[in-house]
Amino acid sequence: MRINSNLVKLALVALSVTYTGLAHAELNVFACEPEYAALTKELAPSANIYSATTALQDPHQVQARPSLIAKMRQADLVVCAGADLEIGWLPMLQMKSANANVRSTEQGLFFAADQIDTLDKLASVDRSMGDVHAKGNPHLHFDPTRLLKVATALTAKMVQLDPVGAAGYQQSLADFSARWQAAIPRWEEQAKGLQGKKVIAYHSSFKYLFNWIGIEQVADLEPKPGLAPTSSHLASLLSRAEQGDILAVIVASYQDERGAKWLGEKANLPVVMLPMSVGGNDSSQDLFSLYDSVISILNGVK
C-alpha cells in the first residue's frame, strides 16, 4: 500500500505542534503567600498561579483543606517564604498531595528565605521563647533588595523546571528588575521623614520594612511571639508609650486589633493597620503598589 507523502508530512507537522505545545506548557505554581504569587506573576506572566492564603490570613495558621491538597497535587512548583513560616501546614499538604515533584528544593520546591541572609537568626530555640524562627524572620518581602535576590533565584528555578521557556523568564526578570530598581530610590526618598521614628507593633511582621527605612520597633504587643497581648503586658506598654516618643501602634492586615486599640486609646496614639501583603487593602494590587501603600500610610500618620 502506497502512503500519501502529503498525509505523512501533515502528520509530522501535527506531532511537532503537539510536542511543542507540551514543551511550552505553562507552569502550575502553588504560592504559599500572596506576595510570592505576585512575584511569580511578574516573572512568569502566563503561568497558572494559585495562592494558598490571602493578606487577611495569618500565614502561620493554615488548614490543610482538600482544595489546597488538590492544587498542590497539580503543582510543578511550590513557592513559599520558608524559614519555617509554613512548618505547621506545608508538610501535611506535601504528604497528602502525594506530589513527589514538590517535596524537595532540588526539584519543584522553592523557599525565598533560603536565597538571602535573613534577619534575627537564632542559634537555638525552645518552646519557652514562643513562636520564634531559628532560621530567621520569614517576612522578608518588605526588603526590596532581598526580594530582588529572591526574584533572580526564582527565575533560575523556573528555568530549571521549564528550560524551553528560559528566554521568556529571563526577559521578565530583566523587565521586573529594571522597574524595581527604579522604584527603590523613589520609595527611599518618600520614606526619608520616617527615619528614626519609633513604633510599637504586633509581632515582628514588618521587621524588614522598619530595618530598611529606619523605623525602630521599641516594643511588641505580644508578650512572646505567637501569644496574644495580656493585660499586664499592655500595662507595661502603656508605661513605655507615656514617654511620648512613639509615632503609632502598628498591626498587620490579618492581626487582632483589640490590644492595639486599647493601647492607642489609653496612650492617645494612632493605631495603624498596614497591608501585610498584596491584597491587604484596596490599594495593594501588586508588589509595587503594596510598597507604595505602606509608605503612604506611614507618612500619613499624624
Secondary structure by P-SEA (a helix, b strand, c coil): ccccaaaaaaaaaaaaaaaaaaaacccbbbbccaaaaaaaaaaccccccccccccccccccccccaaaaaaaaaccbbbccccccccccaaaaaaaacccccccccccbbbccccccccccccccccccccccccccccccccaaaaaaaaaaaaaaaaaacccaaaaaaaaaaaaaaaaaaaaaaaaaaacccccbbbbbccccaaaaaaaacccccccccccccccccaaaaaaaaaaaccccccbbbbcccccaaaaaaaaaaacbbbbbcccccccccccccaaaaaaaaaaaaaacc
